[in-house]
């Protein structure tokens, strides 16, 4: 085999011989862009101490990655389709590595946020490219297995990110959690050139840049409003962003309906398999990212586990993903995708509801069933949903299909962290105020209410203060723990209700096997639909 491999997929007379090795490269690329989100969860306490981050600063260190990541995937997936999917993958990995190097070296909050944003741009190129290359390389008969492996990698990254970050933080500063991405990204670039064949859309027309710009404005504004409003209040900025998102979405739909070659054919949402699968992906990652966000904080701040111990305790989630993926690969061809997707949503919803039992005396074993159920649900359901979404797009729009799937995934995760995180913060603050509001100075109370970490820091100061002492400090620690546990329980109730509603919606939208056969989402049907739309 030459280096780099030069024969485009479109010119191959049969399936690419080294496609399973290529899949390994695609999964490795996916692994680091998802890990970049989850690893920061356990690195956050060290970063907060070292940089003196406020609650707002920390939120934007996390979400500086999320906003460009979610907003740009659709457009960058389309550009990859037109010019080079492998080129997009390599370019995205290099941008991601550059942002990681910057993040490991800087020591100012605004520069860390900038580095995270650069990484988010790289991730927005990489993630849809991995999925579009997968679909282009694998024949239809093997595609479901390949997508199952891709989905399992996403679940693995959710758990492995905190584990790797925790291991690094044992002996290194938080900058190491950025730097670890660099050798992996370089290895993925070499692997992409050596094992992933070039691919591009052969019959793609001009890119709909106006539709792309409208999608960036709409999704970016929506994610910004979702993050900023619930956490920091619905002031002028979040309200303006929400209005821009709404107007932008309407303008996007109107433009796409009129454009002869739209960025995303919004008529696809009339197809029940497609719309139901998009909703399923969104709701799954809403519940999973939200639950992991506050479960990780409980393990660290209430149970006192360090970063490595916390990461280790998330590993059962990854194992459960692989079990669910193995079962779905066996059962989906027999039962169809609707039973698998809805069963997974029910299991995931039940897992979130289990966290309503959390109290200040809860231990890791109280979180373990939820981790297992969420992981199993992801493995069981997300790969059939993703396979259905990708099957709704012709060869010329695989990058757009990957961008649509990944936008639903990232938007769901962002909403989960933002909405459930906000509810958690409100419940925590209200409970702590009731318990200690009359016993702390106003400034100390404000700090304690800001976060569970702030509450424990105030308790440390009380212990050192001659007018306080160990007994009062311990009373405050107990109040912080009880308030946070109360917040987890209340938030899980709301999160479970939202996921249950999502499960019912998905159940109603997804067609049964017979109905799905009448409304296929395979490429010929999509091509025919596009031709019909163009002729109207």
HELIX and SHEET records of a PDB file:
HELIX    1   1 UNK A    9  UNK A   11  5                                   3    
HELIX    2   2 UNK A   19  UNK A   51  1                                  33    
HELIX    3   3 UNK A   55  UNK A   83  1                                  29    
HELIX    4   4 UNK A   85  UNK A  105  1                                  21    
HELIX    5   5 UNK A  109  UNK A  137  1                                  29    
HELIX    6   6 UNK A  140  UNK A  169  1                                  30    
HELIX    7   7 UNK A  176  UNK A  195  1                                  20    
HELIX    8   8 UNK A  209  UNK A  232  1                                  24    
HELIX    9   9 UNK A  236  UNK A  258  1                                  23    
HELIX   10  10 UNK A  266  UNK A  270  5                                   5    
HELIX   11  11 UNK A  272  UNK A  297  1                                  26    
HELIX   12  12 UNK A  298  UNK A  302  3                                   5    
HELIX   13  13 UNK A  307  UNK A  313  1                                   7    
HELIX   14  14 UNK A  315  UNK A  335  1                                  21    
HELIX   15  15 UNK A  337  UNK A  354  1                                  18    
HELIX   16  16 UNK A  355  UNK A  357  5                                   3    
HELIX   17  17 UNK A  364  UNK A  391  1                                  28    
HELIX   18  18 UNK A  395  UNK A  397  5                                   3    
HELIX   19  19 UNK A  398  UNK A  415  1                                  18    
HELIX   20  20 UNK A  416  UNK A  420  3                                   5    
HELIX   21  21 UNK A  421  UNK A  436  1                                  16    
HELIX   22  22 UNK A  442  UNK A  450  1                                   9    
HELIX   23  23 UNK A  452  UNK A  464  1                                  13    
HELIX   24  24 UNK A  470  UNK A  509  1                                  40    
HELIX   25  25 UNK A  513  UNK A  518  1                                   6    
HELIX   26  26 UNK A  523  UNK A  535  1                                  13    
END                                                                             
